[in-house]
């Protein structure tokens, strides 16, 4: 009797109970991808608050036999559900409450004054949502060429919404419409937001001339009074939710957070929403996103298509914003820099900063940051409206 | 995978673009009007204060 025969029982137990024995190539690849995300977050500081916990969640979810992603189910013995499974089930799939609280914190962090001072920026925020709809059609067109890789209408909506460049809207919409691709759409949205500085400048340069990029705008906007800042979230909330009720979970919470901020009478609550609350929710949400990407779900050729279509949505959104900016420059009585349209994608504040830097590069006198913040925050509202529209088509609360 | 109903797909796109542009236009208009109202109220207040100071 050799050593293996003597210890056959022990080896069998090790095969069942030790992770190494159950590690296969797809899991190893996903763990490496998770490590890649962590490296990008630490070394390049690309969206570290998002990519680091997503990468960690990905690694944890792909380590075999941990049970971390076991979701609670009726009749399950106590303690059998994993913590990541609980986050996934109650935070993202069944109750989908986490993205709404992120929006609440974003609302408390956002100053809408640049938008209130220049309401035309709303239109730039709308134009930049065009990418959502082109990628929606692109996702459906995949089925014409490769029927097995085709996407359903709900999946196409979820892919298109990546073009809004808004993480919580992408997560919320996908969680309700196509939870099977939520991890990848959310990761795509956050990754492209991190890569704004790489993606947007070539598109802006392609669509505008040096003279257009150099257009000088007065650096200051009109001052916005406190009553205006208080009334804005209330009026906007009423208008949007009465027109598209399904956008209420996102728009309602965004503007509620903003009302807390601007009211000036609930400072502690506003500070909590801006700091502790959004930090705690970010940890839970991003770990959940990472955990929603087990190898068997992601190792699919369609994943690459989702990434490509999401990128296309982002690029088309930027381009549409710039083209609309050029139209506004033609009809505007005052000098108008068409690059501002690119800030309509709601990657706040990165895309506004890109426009500002490009403005200064082309004309040292230009200071476009406050002008760009208007379309930038309008883009947040625009993408939430687009997400609410998609939900209204398929979901009955 | 069911074949795509392209008629429905294009109506979703048309409706979506219309909804986004319409809502954002309404918001732009409402915000513009709000600004005008507050500006005129501020002007009236200033004029009243100037009148009081004169008298």
Interface residues (C-beta under 8 A of the other chain):
Chain A: X115 X116 X117 X119 X120 X121 X122 X123 X125 X126 X129 X130 X132 X133 X136 X137 X140 X143 X144 X147 X148 X150 X152 X153 X156 X157 X222 X224 X225 X227 X228 X231 X232 X235 X236 X239 X240 X243 X244 X378 X381 X382 X385 X386 X389 X390 X393
Chain B: X1 X2 X3 X4 X5 X6 X8 X9 X10 X12 X13 X15 X16 X17 X19 X20 X21 X22 X23 X24 X25 X26 X27 X28 X29 X30 X31 X32 X34 X35 X38 X42
